């Protein structure tokens, strides 16, 4: 992302110094009003973006359902890809902890991160958000999670494509190539590995599945049929 000033370091070590340096700064009322107006406008837009009932499901509506059903102290493990972009755009967090890979292009990170989180904190609700491209890279971990009885919940944004890469190619005026996926029935694969596997095709089904998953003693995979929607930052440049 473009930045005028980049700060690199441990946040705890320099946050206090930044705050101290701003104590003598006089507030600009017009700037504060502009920021407040932007915040109010975005709050309205965010609410509207999550209010979709279409099938396949809009990514924002999936994020909104997750927001409704995760504990305030849940651990949410994110994969790399389009599902993470939509989560970071629309999720209105409370005290949840979010696990993100610090490495570039680490597709497949979400599921093993969720497994590690559940091993470390077995009493916490642990949720993984991933796309079909990311999950396809770590399918063997489904068996591992079942073997160790890790009652995690995987929400799979299944749209049959590497959406982020497709968007980037379209943004540059290119014909998408190499981004279409040939998927198995992920719910049945999960069941074969000892999970509860459910296919989800509507917001109502997703809400019900998320409610049911809270009491499961087995890992749960929700394969959510997801619309191929360009992420707004990409769509605005196409």
ZABA-320352 format. One line per field, with one value per atom (N, C-alpha, C): residue number from 1; z, y, x; atom name. Coordinates in steps of 0.05 Angstrom, whole numbers. Last residue first. Example, Ala and Ser with C-alpha at 12.3 -4.5 7.8 and 13.67 -1.06 7.14 Angstrom:
ZABA-320352
num: c(2;2;2;1;1;1)
c3: c(142;143;157;156;156;156)
c2: c(-45;-21;1;-114;-90;-66)
c1: c(257;273;258;264;246;264)
atomo: c(N;CA;C;N;CA;C)
end
This chain:
ZABA-320352
num: c(238;238;238;237;237;237;236;236;236;235;235;235;234;234;234;233;233;233;232;232;232;231;231;231;230;230;230;229;229;229;228;228;228;227;227;227;226;226;226;225;225;225;224;224;224;223;223;223;222;222;222;221;221;221;220;220;220;219;219;219;218;218;218;217;217;217;216;216;216;215;215;215;214;214;214;213;213;213;212;212;212;211;211;211;210;210;210;209;209;209;208;208;208;207;207;207;206;206;206;205;205;205;204;204;204;203;203;203;202;202;202;201;201;201;200;200;200;199;199;199;198;198;198;197;197;197;196;196;196;195;195;195;194;194;194;193;193;193;192;192;192;191;191;191;190;190;190;189;189;189;188;188;188;187;187;187;186;186;186;185;185;185;184;184;184;183;183;183;182;182;182;181;181;181;180;180;180;179;179;179;178;178;178;177;177;177;176;176;176;175;175;175;174;174;174;173;173;173;172;172;172;171;171;171;170;170;170;169;169;169;168;168;168;167;167;167;166;166;166;165;165;165;164;164;164;163;163;163;162;162;162;161;161;161;160;160;160;159;159;159;158;158;158;157;157;157;156;156;156;155;155;155;154;154;154;153;153;153;152;152;152;151;151;151;150;150;150;149;149;149;148;148;148;147;147;147;146;146;146;145;145;145;144;144;144;143;143;143;142;142;142;141;141;141;140;140;140;139;139;139;138;138;138;137;137;137;136;136;136;135;135;135;134;134;134;133;133;133;132;132;132;131;131;131;130;130;130;129;129;129;128;128;128;127;127;127;126;126;126;125;125;125;124;124;124;123;123;123;122;122;122;121;121;121;120;120;120;119;119;119;118;118;118;117;117;117;116;116;116;115;115;115;114;114;114;113;113;113;112;112;112;111;111;111;110;110;110;109;109;109;108;108;108;107;107;107;106;106;106;105;105;105;104;104;104;103;103;103;102;102;102;101;101;101;100;100;100;99;99;99;98;98;98;97;97;97;96;96;96;95;95;95;94;94;94;93;93;93;92;92;92;91;91;91;90;90;90;89;89;89;88;88;88;87;87;87;86;86;86;85;85;85;84;84;84;83;83;83;82;82;82;81;81;81;80;80;80;79;79;79;78;78;78;77;77;77;76;76;76;75;75;75;74;74;74;73;73;73;72;72;72;71;71;71;70;70;70;69;69;69;68;68;68;67;67;67;66;66;66;65;65;65;64;64;64;63;63;63;62;62;62;61;61;61;60;60;60;59;59;59;58;58;58;57;57;57;56;56;56;55;55;55;54;54;54;53;53;53;52;52;52;51;51;51;50;50;50;49;49;49;48;48;48;47;47;47;46;46;46;45;45;45;44;44;44;43;43;43;42;42;42;41;41;41;40;40;40;39;39;39;38;38;38;37;37;37;36;36;36;35;35;35;34;34;34;33;33;33;32;32;32;31;31;31;30;30;30;29;29;29;28;28;28;27;27;27;26;26;26;25;25;25;24;24;24;23;23;23;22;22;22;21;21;21;20;20;20;19;19;19;18;18;18;17;17;17;16;16;16;15;15;15;14;14;14;13;13;13;12;12;12;11;11;11;10;10;10;9;9;9;8;8;8;7;7;7;6;6;6;5;5;5;4;4;4;3;3;3;2;2;2;1;1;1)
c3: c(-257;-280;-304;-209;-228;-254;-178;-184;-205;-170;-188;-197;-130;-157;-177;-87;-94;-122;-85;-93;-101;-116;-92;-100;-156;-155;-129;-140;-139;-138;-149;-159;-161;-89;-115;-123;-60;-59;-87;-19;-47;-49;32;25;-4;71;44;33;133;119;92;175;151;137;241;223;199;287;269;249;343;320;303;378;390;368;369;358;373;382;402;392;338;365;385;294;297;324;296;302;308;279;306;314;227;247;275;204;206;227;207;221;225;173;201;218;125;138;167;113;119;133;105;126;133;60;85;109;23;29;56;17;-7;-2;40;47;22;62;39;46;114;105;81;152;128;118;207;199;175;195;202;198;175;203;213;122;140;170;99;96;115;109;123;122;73;102;118;25;32;62;29;30;36;25;48;51;-25;-1;24;-79;-61;-33;-113;-104;-88;-167;-139;-134;-205;-208;-180;-218;-202;-208;-257;-253;-237;-269;-243;-237;-319;-297;-270;-336;-345;-321;-357;-335;-346;-402;-400;-378;-378;-388;-386;-355;-382;-394;-303;-322;-351;-280;-274;-294;-294;-306;-303;-259;-288;-303;-209;-217;-247;-209;-208;-217;-209;-231;-232;-160;-184;-209;-127;-125;-151;-140;-146;-146;-167;-151;-156;-164;-177;-157;-139;-162;-177;-92;-116;-142;-27;-50;-75;30;9;-17;86;60;40;151;133;106;199;175;157;267;246;222;310;297;277;351;344;334;342;343;333;347;359;362;320;347;359;274;290;318;251;262;281;236;255;267;198;223;244;158;173;199;140;150;167;120;147;158;67;85;114;42;47;67;28;54;61;-20;-16;10;-17;-34;-31;14;27;10;-26;-2;11;-63;-72;-48;-34;-44;-54;25;-2;-11;94;73;47;163;137;115;222;199;176;292;266;245;356;335;308;422;395;374;473;456;431;498;508;491;477;470;479;455;472;466;426;447;466;392;409;432;365;382;401;338;358;376;303;324;346;271;287;309;248;265;283;217;238;258;181;202;224;154;168;189;132;150;167;93;121;140;40;56;85;13;11;26;24;37;37;2;-15;-2;49;24;9;120;95;71;164;159;133;165;158;153;221;193;188;266;258;228;312;284;277;367;357;329;388;374;367;412;425;412;358;386;400;289;311;338;235;257;283;169;196;217;119;130;159;104;96;113;123;133;126;92;121;132;40;48;78;43;36;45;55;75;69;7;32;54;-29;-31;-5;7;-15;-12;59;40;18;118;97;80;187;160;141;246;229;200;303;275;258;366;350;321;409;390;377;445;450;431;428;430;434;381;408;407;321;334;362;295;309;323;268;286;305;235;255;277;199;217;241;172;187;207;148;167;184;113;135;156;78;93;117;56;73;89;27;50;68;-15;6;31;-30;-32;-10;-48;-28;-35;-112;-91;-72;-79;-81;-109;-36;-62;-59;4;7;-18;39;14;20;75;74;46;76;88;86;53;39;50;93;68;53;131;138;113;102;111;118;96;72;80;149;134;110;159;176;162;122;119;135;143;116;112;193;192;165;174;191;191;147;133;148;191;169;153;221;232;211;185;192;204;184;159;165;237;226;201;239;256;246;203;197;214;231;205;196;278;279;252;293;271;270;354;338;317;360;362;343;394;369;373;440;434;408;436;458;453;400;391;412;427;407;397;457;470;451;415;430;444;400;381;395;447;437;417;450;470;461;404;405;426;405;395;396;430;437;427;409;437;444;356;361;390;333;351;360;264;291;308;218;221;249;183;209;212;128;137;164;101;121;130;58;59;78;20;46;44;-15;-15;13;0;0;0)
c2: c(-37;-54;-37;-11;-6;-22;-28;1;8;-81;-74;-45;-79;-88;-79;-60;-46;-54;-99;-71;-56;-162;-145;-116;-192;-177;-161;-253;-224;-210;-308;-297;-267;-333;-319;-309;-397;-369;-357;-445;-438;-407;-469;-449;-441;-521;-514;-495;-526;-515;-506;-576;-561;-552;-588;-583;-567;-637;-615;-613;-655;-662;-637;-637;-646;-656;-579;-604;-611;-533;-554;-580;-500;-491;-514;-518;-525;-518;-497;-525;-532;-444;-450;-478;-454;-442;-446;-474;-491;-480;-430;-454;-472;-394;-387;-412;-424;-417;-410;-427;-451;-446;-372;-386;-412;-362;-349;-363;-423;-399;-387;-468;-454;-429;-513;-490;-474;-578;-559;-538;-604;-593;-575;-654;-638;-629;-670;-665;-646;-715;-690;-691;-760;-760;-734;-761;-758;-757;-762;-786;-785;-710;-732;-757;-683;-679;-701;-702;-708;-705;-679;-708;-717;-625;-634;-665;-621;-617;-628;-655;-647;-646;-623;-646;-636;-576;-583;-610;-545;-569;-581;-475;-498;-521;-424;-441;-466;-399;-393;-410;-399;-416;-411;-333;-359;-374;-279;-297;-324;-233;-255;-274;-167;-193;-213;-117;-120;-147;-114;-106;-111;-133;-105;-95;-187;-170;-140;-201;-204;-186;-192;-177;-178;-229;-200;-184;-277;-270;-240;-274;-274;-267;-276;-253;-251;-327;-301;-277;-381;-365;-336;-416;-401;-389;-437;-451;-436;-419;-406;-417;-427;-444;-430;-414;-397;-412;-451;-452;-435;-451;-439;-436;-498;-487;-477;-504;-499;-486;-556;-530;-528;-597;-588;-559;-646;-617;-606;-700;-691;-661;-720;-708;-696;-738;-757;-746;-692;-712;-731;-667;-653;-673;-704;-698;-685;-702;-727;-722;-650;-657;-683;-648;-639;-644;-661;-682;-674;-613;-631;-653;-566;-578;-599;-543;-548;-564;-534;-555;-562;-488;-514;-537;-450;-454;-481;-455;-458;-464;-446;-473;-477;-406;-410;-438;-399;-406;-407;-388;-379;-385;-424;-419;-409;-416;-416;-410;-438;-433;-437;-422;-428;-420;-451;-428;-438;-494;-485;-461;-504;-522;-513;-473;-463;-480;-504;-486;-477;-532;-547;-529;-489;-506;-523;-468;-452;-469;-510;-503;-486;-509;-533;-526;-458;-464;-488;-468;-447;-451;-507;-514;-493;-472;-497;-505;-426;-424;-449;-433;-427;-431;-439;-463;-458;-392;-406;-433;-347;-373;-385;-297;-318;-345;-280;-272;-297;-286;-292;-285;-283;-260;-264;-301;-308;-283;-286;-281;-290;-294;-304;-300;-253;-261;-270;-256;-255;-267;-215;-238;-234;-176;-183;-208;-154;-146;-152;-132;-148;-137;-137;-117;-132;-150;-161;-139;-127;-126;-135;-130;-107;-105;-177;-153;-128;-212;-211;-185;-200;-194;-194;-218;-191;-183;-273;-255;-226;-291;-293;-275;-286;-268;-268;-301;-301;-282;-345;-324;-325;-355;-365;-341;-342;-334;-347;-360;-365;-359;-333;-335;-337;-348;-346;-351;-312;-333;-327;-279;-285;-308;-274;-249;-255;-326;-316;-291;-319;-325;-313;-304;-330;-336;-256;-261;-285;-262;-241;-246;-299;-307;-287;-267;-289;-299;-231;-221;-243;-264;-251;-242;-276;-297;-286;-227;-239;-262;-217;-200;-213;-256;-258;-242;-279;-258;-260;-346;-325;-304;-360;-365;-341;-328;-353;-355;-270;-284;-311;-234;-260;-278;-186;-200;-226;-146;-153;-164;-127;-153;-163;-77;-97;-125;-48;-54;-77;-43;-56;-65;-13;-39;-55;35;19;-9;53;48;30;59;41;34;97;70;50;142;133;104;147;142;131;157;133;126;205;181;155;237;233;208;235;225;219;261;233;220;312;296;267;327;324;307;330;311;306;372;346;324;414;406;378;418;410;400;395;409;400;403;388;406;415;426;412;378;383;393;362;391;398;307;321;351;277;290;307;252;272;287;214;237;259;179;194;218;161;175;192;135;157;174;94;114;139;64;76;99;37;64;78;-12;3;32;-36;-28;-9;-48;-27;-17;-54;-65;-43;-31;-36;-49;20;-8;-13;63;58;28;108;80;77;157;152;123;151;175;170;94;106;130;46;70;83;-24;0;25)
c1: c(-209;-212;-223;-206;-184;-187;-247;-246;-224;-235;-257;-256;-195;-189;-209;-224;-199;-190;-268;-271;-246;-257;-254;-254;-307;-281;-280;-336;-340;-313;-364;-339;-343;-397;-398;-370;-392;-386;-386;-415;-415;-414;-376;-396;-393;-369;-361;-383;-347;-370;-361;-324;-318;-344;-305;-327;-317;-280;-276;-298;-324;-307;-302;-359;-334;-315;-400;-388;-362;-425;-426;-413;-417;-407;-407;-443;-415;-404;-494;-490;-461;-484;-495;-490;-465;-447;-457;-512;-488;-468;-546;-553;-528;-518;-523;-529;-519;-494;-498;-574;-559;-533;-582;-596;-582;-551;-544;-557;-537;-553;-544;-507;-515;-532;-459;-476;-482;-446;-446;-467;-405;-431;-428;-376;-374;-401;-341;-368;-366;-285;-297;-327;-259;-268;-280;-247;-224;-233;-296;-280;-255;-312;-325;-309;-278;-275;-288;-299;-271;-267;-350;-348;-319;-336;-351;-348;-310;-295;-310;-309;-331;-317;-253;-268;-293;-244;-247;-260;-203;-219;-221;-201;-195;-214;-170;-193;-185;-122;-135;-159;-97;-86;-99;-113;-102;-91;-154;-145;-136;-129;-148;-138;-115;-107;-130;-119;-129;-121;-106;-85;-93;-152;-145;-124;-148;-169;-162;-106;-103;-123;-130;-106;-101;-172;-177;-153;-144;-162;-167;-119;-103;-119;-164;-146;-129;-188;-201;-182;-178;-160;-169;-242;-221;-202;-287;-276;-254;-306;-317;-304;-315;-311;-323;-290;-301;-296;-301;-288;-303;-286;-306;-292;-275;-264;-287;-267;-287;-273;-241;-240;-262;-226;-253;-252;-183;-183;-209;-166;-191;-193;-123;-118;-143;-147;-132;-128;-168;-186;-172;-120;-138;-158;-101;-86;-104;-139;-135;-121;-130;-156;-154;-79;-82;-110;-84;-76;-79;-96;-118;-110;-69;-64;-85;-85;-56;-50;-139;-130;-100;-142;-147;-137;-128;-112;-116;-170;-143;-124;-216;-212;-183;-197;-208;-203;-214;-196;-211;-213;-224;-204;-225;-207;-223;-231;-244;-222;-239;-219;-233;-255;-266;-245;-213;-222;-236;-191;-217;-228;-141;-163;-190;-92;-115;-140;-56;-46;-68;-89;-71;-61;-112;-129;-112;-68;-82;-99;-56;-36;-50;-102;-96;-76;-97;-120;-114;-51;-51;-73;-69;-49;-47;-109;-116;-94;-78;-101;-106;-38;-31;-54;-49;-50;-44;-3;-29;-28;34;34;6;52;40;41;101;87;77;90;105;88;61;79;95;-8;20;36;-48;-42;-13;-99;-73;-69;-131;-130;-102;-174;-146;-145;-228;-218;-188;-257;-231;-219;-283;-285;-258;-289;-279;-285;-322;-322;-315;-302;-306;-303;-291;-318;-321;-236;-253;-278;-217;-205;-221;-250;-251;-240;-233;-260;-263;-179;-185;-213;-187;-174;-180;-208;-225;-213;-166;-189;-206;-105;-122;-146;-84;-77;-98;-125;-108;-100;-129;-134;-114;-161;-137;-144;-183;-190;-165;-205;-181;-189;-251;-244;-217;-275;-247;-237;-327;-311;-281;-343;-340;-323;-381;-356;-356;-429;-428;-401;-427;-449;-444;-383;-382;-404;-402;-381;-380;-439;-449;-428;-403;-423;-434;-375;-361;-380;-417;-404;-390;-428;-448;-438;-380;-387;-408;-384;-364;-370;-449;-430;-410;-465;-463;-442;-498;-478;-475;-550;-536;-524;-563;-560;-547;-569;-582;-580;-530;-537;-550;-506;-535;-542;-455;-460;-488;-460;-446;-451;-487;-501;-487;-447;-472;-487;-411;-403;-428;-439;-433;-426;-441;-466;-461;-387;-403;-429;-371;-362;-378;-397;-404;-396;-371;-399;-408;-318;-324;-354;-325;-316;-322;-339;-358;-351;-291;-316;-337;-257;-252;-277;-281;-279;-275;-275;-302;-301;-219;-233;-261;-211;-200;-214;-235;-246;-236;-204;-232;-243;-143;-156;-185;-107;-126;-138;-38;-65;-84;10;-3;-31;34;34;20;30;16;14;58;33;19;98;105;81;70;83;90;56;35;47;107;91;69;122;138;122;84;84;100;99;73;73;148;148;121;140;164;163;95;95;118;112;93;93;177;158;138;183;193;171;179;185;196;139;152;155;138;137;152;99;120;117;65;82;105;49;52;71;10;26;26;17;0;18)
atomo: c(N;CA;C;N;CA;C;N;CA;C;N;CA;C;N;CA;C;N;CA;C;N;CA;C;N;CA;C;N;CA;C;N;CA;C;N;CA;C;N;CA;C;N;CA;C;N;CA;C;N;CA;C;N;CA;C;N;CA;C;N;CA;C;N;CA;C;N;CA;C;N;CA;C;N;CA;C;N;CA;C;N;CA;C;N;CA;C;N;CA;C;N;CA;C;N;CA;C;N;CA;C;N;CA;C;N;CA;C;N;CA;C;N;CA;C;N;CA;C;N;CA;C;N;CA;C;N;CA;C;N;CA;C;N;CA;C;N;CA;C;N;CA;C;N;CA;C;N;CA;C;N;CA;C;N;CA;C;N;CA;C;N;CA;C;N;CA;C;N;CA;C;N;CA;C;N;CA;C;N;CA;C;N;CA;C;N;CA;C;N;CA;C;N;CA;C;N;CA;C;N;CA;C;N;CA;C;N;CA;C;N;CA;C;N;CA;C;N;CA;C;N;CA;C;N;CA;C;N;CA;C;N;CA;C;N;CA;C;N;CA;C;N;CA;C;N;CA;C;N;CA;C;N;CA;C;N;CA;C;N;CA;C;N;CA;C;N;CA;C;N;CA;C;N;CA;C;N;CA;C;N;CA;C;N;CA;C;N;CA;C;N;CA;C;N;CA;C;N;CA;C;N;CA;C;N;CA;C;N;CA;C;N;CA;C;N;CA;C;N;CA;C;N;CA;C;N;CA;C;N;CA;C;N;CA;C;N;CA;C;N;CA;C;N;CA;C;N;CA;C;N;CA;C;N;CA;C;N;CA;C;N;CA;C;N;CA;C;N;CA;C;N;CA;C;N;CA;C;N;CA;C;N;CA;C;N;CA;C;N;CA;C;N;CA;C;N;CA;C;N;CA;C;N;CA;C;N;CA;C;N;CA;C;N;CA;C;N;CA;C;N;CA;C;N;CA;C;N;CA;C;N;CA;C;N;CA;C;N;CA;C;N;CA;C;N;CA;C;N;CA;C;N;CA;C;N;CA;C;N;CA;C;N;CA;C;N;CA;C;N;CA;C;N;CA;C;N;CA;C;N;CA;C;N;CA;C;N;CA;C;N;CA;C;N;CA;C;N;CA;C;N;CA;C;N;CA;C;N;CA;C;N;CA;C;N;CA;C;N;CA;C;N;CA;C;N;CA;C;N;CA;C;N;CA;C;N;CA;C;N;CA;C;N;CA;C;N;CA;C;N;CA;C;N;CA;C;N;CA;C;N;CA;C;N;CA;C;N;CA;C;N;CA;C;N;CA;C;N;CA;C;N;CA;C;N;CA;C;N;CA;C;N;CA;C;N;CA;C;N;CA;C;N;CA;C;N;CA;C;N;CA;C;N;CA;C;N;CA;C;N;CA;C;N;CA;C;N;CA;C;N;CA;C;N;CA;C;N;CA;C;N;CA;C;N;CA;C;N;CA;C;N;CA;C;N;CA;C;N;CA;C;N;CA;C;N;CA;C;N;CA;C;N;CA;C;N;CA;C;N;CA;C;N;CA;C;N;CA;C;N;CA;C;N;CA;C;N;CA;C;N;CA;C;N;CA;C;N;CA;C;N;CA;C;N;CA;C;N;CA;C;N;CA;C;N;CA;C;N;CA;C;N;CA;C;N;CA;C;N;CA;C;N;CA;C;N;CA;C;N;CA;C;N;CA;C;N;CA;C;N;CA;C;N;CA;C;N;CA;C;N;CA;C;N;CA;C;N;CA;C;N;CA;C;N;CA;C;N;CA;C;N;CA;C;N;CA;C;N;CA;C;N;CA;C;N;CA;C;N;CA;C;N;CA;C;N;CA;C;N;CA;C;N;CA;C;N;CA;C;N;CA;C)
end
